[in-house]
């Protein structure tokens, strides 16, 4: 499967070029104090998209007018022209939509319930369908005017990585000729309070793989690709999903399997399908949540598969953990690393305090002249042991992947 075009918005910026420039400079400009209060009154740093970067809610149908769909719209507008071209080529019925999300329109549901508590009725503008998990996929299909298979995937923090695998399966089965695929999640009190209740949020900036790591920063954003079996016209920025692996170790509802067996199984499957060894990777986008257990597990897994010397970074320190959108946003950063073709990588931003209890891995902290990349690995590990690993390649090796 080829990923031909990218639309992205997150704490790093409002389009692919802005996101890339911020990623390679390690900018934390989008990591700000959230304006959403949590139950204990504590403030939380979050990766937040500036309101002015988003289209007006008035541009969306009333029953689709949510922040989640605003984020999706901002990303979709960046690939809209390419989608129009493939509609003319293949027909609307041959274009599918697969979106990963975990929050959908829950933020609007929260506001509606607060209104109900005060007035004993829901606000006129609220529609229950806003918070259904299918809502972001439904919105994108409506905006694009496509009528192929359309659905959302919600497997927590691996949702949009799993969506990319699902899109590839549809293309392989010849159900569609193109797929708008990716993920979107918006900040809401449910996730901010939920992770705070799990004692998984950081008291300040998150510090992935540091001895001082104490939890995550939540984030929001959207990333959408236009995926096909073949190159579109003269597009020179296509990247291949060369390998993908998934596993479900079901070790614990929220904690990762300590030895990393599920992660290792997913990564090994992705490498095998790409027909490469771990040593051939040029970059790893780590799941890297900055929680004590996840980072310990992932550093073990990276070491066991033989990738401890591969340059790696956790970009959650500069985007926030975008939950259901994380897999797509982090795959997008790999896509940008491959298509920019400069050898630059997203920086690993942290306090520099090494944890001697973790197996050492090659955290990329300084830009230096390098060779153009060929293979990137993106890891996504979720609640319940739902693990996905993606290998993206700069040089497509065939059509029907």
Residue pairs with C-beta under 8 A, 6 or more apart in sequence:
1 164
1 167
1 168
1 171
1 172
1 227
1 228
1 229
1 240
1 241
1 401
2 227
2 228
2 229
2 230
2 231
2 238
2 239
2 240
2 241
2 396
2 401
3 225
3 226
3 227
3 238
3 239
3 240
3 241
3 331
3 335
3 392
4 82
4 225
4 226
4 227
4 228
4 231
4 232
4 235
4 237
4 238
5 78
5 79
5 82
5 225
5 226
5 232
5 235
5 237
6 16
6 78
6 79
6 223
6 224
6 225
6 332
6 335
6 336
7 15
7 16
7 74
7 75
7 76
7 77
7 78
7 79
7 182
7 222
7 223
7 224
8 15
8 16
8 19
8 75
8 78
8 221
8 222
8 223
8 224
8 329
8 332
9 15
9 49
9 53
9 54
9 71
9 74
9 75
9 221
9 222
10 19
10 30
10 47
10 49
10 219
10 220
10 221
10 222
10 223
10 319
10 322
10 325
10 329
11 29
11 30
11 31
11 47
11 48
11 49
11 219
11 220
11 221
11 318
11 319
11 320
12 18
12 19
12 22
12 23
12 27
12 30
12 318
12 319
13 19
13 21
13 22
13 30
14 49
14 50
14 53
14 74
15 78
16 78
16 332
16 336
19 332
19 333
19 336
20 333
20 336
20 340
22 29
22 30
22 318
23 315
23 318
23 333
23 336
23 346
23 347
24 344
24 345
24 346
24 347
24 367
25 347
26 318
26 346
26 347
26 348
26 349
27 318
28 205
28 317
28 318
28 349
30 47
30 48
30 49
30 50
30 318
30 319
30 320
31 45
31 46
31 47
31 48
31 205
31 217
31 317
31 318
31 320
32 45
32 46
32 48
33 43
33 44
33 45
33 46
34 43
34 44
34 45
34 46
34 48
34 187
34 192
34 218
35 48
36 46
36 187
36 188
36 189
36 192
37 189
38 44
38 189
38 192
38 193
38 196
39 193
39 196
40 196
42 196
44 192
44 196
44 201
44 217
44 218
45 202
45 204
45 205
45 206
45 217
45 320
46 187
46 192
46 217
46 218
46 219
46 220
46 320
47 217
47 218
47 219
47 220
47 221
47 318
47 319
47 320
47 321
47 322
48 187
48 219
48 220
48 320
49 71
49 74
49 220
49 221
53 74
54 67
54 70
54 71
54 73
54 74
55 70
55 73
55 74
55 77
57 65
57 66
57 70
58 65
59 73
60 66
60 69
60 70
60 73
60 139
61 142
62 125
62 127
63 127
63 129
63 130
64 130
64 135
64 138
64 139
64 142
65 108
65 125
65 130
66 104
66 105
66 107
66 108
66 130
66 131
66 135
66 186
67 105
67 107
67 108
67 186
67 187
67 220
68 101
68 103
68 104
68 105
68 107
68 135
68 136
68 184
68 185
68 186
69 105
69 135
69 136
69 139
69 184
70 186
71 184
71 185
71 186
71 220
71 221
71 222
72 99
72 136
72 139
72 140
72 143
72 184
72 222
72 224
73 139
73 143
74 222
75 182
75 184
75 222
75 223
75 224
76 83
76 140
76 143
76 144
76 180
76 224
78 224
79 180
79 224
79 225
79 226
80 143
80 144
82 226
82 232
83 95
83 144
83 146
83 178
83 180
83 226
85 232
85 233
86 95
86 177
86 178
86 226
86 228
86 232
87 95
87 144
87 145
87 146
89 177
90 177
90 178
92 145
92 146
92 147
92 148
93 146
93 147
93 148
94 148
94 176
94 177
94 178
95 144
95 146
95 147
95 148
95 176
95 177
95 178
95 179
95 180
96 146
96 148
96 149
96 150
96 167
96 170
96 175
96 176
96 178
96 179
96 180
97 137
97 140
97 141
97 144
97 146
97 148
97 149
97 150
97 151
97 179
97 180
97 181
98 137
98 149
98 150
98 151
98 152
98 153
98 163
98 166
98 167
98 170
98 179
98 180
98 181
99 136
99 137
99 140
99 151
99 152
99 153
99 160
99 163
99 181
99 182
99 183
99 184
100 152
100 153
100 154
100 155
100 158
100 159
100 160
100 161
100 162
100 163
100 182
100 183
100 184
100 324
100 325
100 327
100 328
101 133
101 135
101 136
101 152
101 153
101 154
101 159
101 160
101 183
101 184
101 185
101 324
101 325
102 154
102 156
102 157
102 159
102 185
102 191
102 323
102 324
103 185
103 186
103 188
103 190
103 191
103 323
103 324
104 130
104 131
104 132
104 133
104 135
104 136
104 152
105 130
105 131
105 132
105 135
106 131
106 188
106 190
107 186
107 187
107 188
107 189
108 126
108 130
108 131
109 126
109 130
109 131
110 188
110 189
110 190
111 123
111 126
112 122
112 123
112 126
115 121
115 122
115 123
115 126
116 122
129 135
129 138
133 152
133 154
134 150
134 151
134 152
135 152
136 152
136 184
137 150
137 151
137 152
138 150
140 150
140 180
140 224
141 147
141 150
141 180
144 180
146 180
148 175
148 176
148 179
149 170
149 175
149 176
152 163
153 159
153 160
153 162
153 163
153 166
154 324
155 162
155 382
155 384
155 386
156 323
156 324
156 382
156 383
156 384
156 386
157 287
157 321
157 323
157 324
157 326
157 327
157 380
157 381
157 382
157 383
158 246
158 327
158 380
158 381
158 382
158 386
158 387
158 388
159 183
159 323
159 324
159 325
159 327
159 382
160 182
160 183
160 184
160 223
160 324
160 325
160 326
160 327
160 328
160 329
160 331
160 380
161 326
161 327
161 328
161 330
161 331
161 378
161 380
161 388
161 389
161 390
162 246
162 327
162 380
162 386
162 388
163 181
163 182
163 183
163 327
163 328
164 181
164 182
164 225
164 227
164 241
164 244
164 327
164 328
164 331
164 390
165 244
165 246
165 388
165 390
166 181
167 179
167 181
167 227
168 227
168 241
168 244
168 401
170 176
170 179
171 177
171 179
171 227
171 228
171 229
171 400
172 400
172 401
177 228
177 229
178 226
178 227
178 228
179 226
179 227
179 228
180 224
180 225
180 226
180 227
181 224
181 225
181 227
181 328
182 222
182 223
182 224
182 225
182 325
182 328
182 332
183 222
183 223
183 322
183 324
183 325
183 326
183 327
183 328
183 329
184 221
184 222
184 223
184 224
184 324
184 325
185 220
185 221
185 222
185 322
185 323
185 324
185 325
185 326
186 220
187 218
187 219
187 220
191 218
191 323
192 201
192 218
195 201
195 215
195 216
195 218
198 254
199 215
200 215
200 216
200 254
200 289
200 291
201 215
201 216
201 217
201 218
202 213
202 214
202 215
202 216
202 217
202 290
203 214
203 215
205 217
205 317
206 213
206 215
206 216
206 217
206 289
206 290
206 316
206 317
206 321
207 213
207 214
207 290
207 317
207 350
207 351
207 353
208 286
208 288
208 289
208 290
208 295
208 314
208 316
208 317
208 348
208 350
209 286
209 288
209 290
209 295
209 299
209 314
209 348
209 350
209 355
209 358
209 361
209 363
210 290
210 350
210 351
210 352
210 353
210 354
210 355
211 353
211 354
211 355
211 356
211 357
212 351
212 353
213 290
213 291
213 292
213 295
213 355
214 290
214 292
215 290
215 291
216 289
216 290
216 291
216 316
216 320
216 321
217 290
217 316
217 317
217 320
217 321
218 320
218 321
218 322
218 323
219 316
219 319
219 320
219 321
219 322
219 323
220 320
220 322
220 325
221 319
221 322
221 325
221 329
222 325
222 328
222 329
223 325
223 328
223 329
223 331
223 332
224 328
225 328
225 331
225 332
225 335
226 232
227 241
229 399
229 400
229 401
230 399
231 238
231 396
232 238
237 339
238 396
239 334
239 335
239 338
239 339
239 392
239 393
239 394
239 396
240 392
240 393
240 395
240 396
240 397
240 401
241 390
241 391
241 392
241 393
241 401
242 273
242 274
242 276
242 375
242 391
242 392
242 393
242 397
242 401
243 269
243 270
243 271
243 272
243 273
243 274
243 275
243 276
243 390
243 391
244 269
244 270
244 273
244 388
244 389
244 390
244 391
245 265
245 266
245 267
245 268
245 269
245 270
245 271
245 272
245 273
245 388
245 389
246 266
246 269
246 386
246 387
246 388
246 389
247 262
247 263
247 265
247 266
247 269
247 385
247 387
248 262
248 384
248 385
248 386
248 387
249 257
249 261
249 262
249 265
249 385
249 387
250 384
250 385
251 257
251 258
251 262
251 385
252 384
252 385
253 383
253 384
254 383
255 293
256 262
256 263
256 293
256 294
256 297
256 298
256 381
256 385
257 263
257 297
257 385
258 293
258 296
258 297
258 300
259 297
259 300
260 297
260 298
260 300
260 301
260 304
262 381
262 385
262 387
263 297
263 298
263 301
263 379
263 381
263 387
263 389
264 301
264 304
264 305
265 387
266 379
266 387
266 388
266 389
267 278
267 301
267 305
267 377
267 379
267 389
268 305
269 389
270 377
270 389
270 390
270 391
271 277
271 278
271 305
271 377
271 391
273 391
274 375
274 391
274 393
276 375
276 391
277 306
278 305
278 306
278 307
278 310
279 306
279 307
279 309
279 310
280 374
280 375
281 307
281 310
281 375
281 376
281 377
281 391
282 310
282 311
282 371
282 373
282 374
282 375
282 376
283 310
283 311
283 312
283 313
283 334
283 337
283 345
283 364
283 373
283 375
283 376
283 377
284 302
284 307
284 310
284 311
284 312
284 313
284 376
284 377
284 378
284 379
285 312
285 313
285 314
285 315
285 330
285 331
285 333
285 334
285 346
285 376
285 377
285 378
285 379
286 298
286 302
286 312
286 313
286 314
286 379
287 294
287 298
287 314
287 379
287 380
287 381
288 294
288 295
288 298
288 313
288 314
288 315
288 316
288 317
289 295
289 314
289 316
289 321
290 314
290 316
290 317
294 381
295 355
295 358
296 357
296 358
297 381
298 379
298 381
299 358
299 359
299 360
299 361
300 358
300 359
302 308
302 310
302 312
302 359
302 361
303 359
303 361
307 361
307 377
308 359
308 360
308 361
308 362
309 362
310 362
310 377
311 345
311 362
311 364
312 348
312 361
312 362
312 363
312 364
313 345
313 346
313 347
313 348
313 349
313 363
313 364
314 348
315 329
315 330
315 333
315 346
316 326
317 348
317 349
317 350
318 346
318 347
318 349
319 329
322 329
326 380
327 378
327 380
327 388
327 390
330 378
330 380
331 378
331 390
331 392
333 346
333 378
334 376
334 377
334 378
334 390
334 392
335 392
337 344
337 345
337 346
337 373
337 376
338 373
338 374
338 376
338 392
338 393
338 394
339 394
341 372
341 373
341 394
342 370
342 372
343 369
343 370
343 371
343 372
343 373
344 367
344 370
345 364
345 367
345 370
345 373
346 364
347 364
347 365
347 366
347 367
348 363
348 364
348 365
350 363
352 365
354 360
372 394
373 394
374 393
374 394
374 395
375 391
375 392
375 393
375 394
376 391
376 392
377 389
377 390
377 391
377 392
378 389
378 390
378 392
379 387
379 388
379 389
380 387
380 388
380 389
380 390
381 387
381 388
382 388
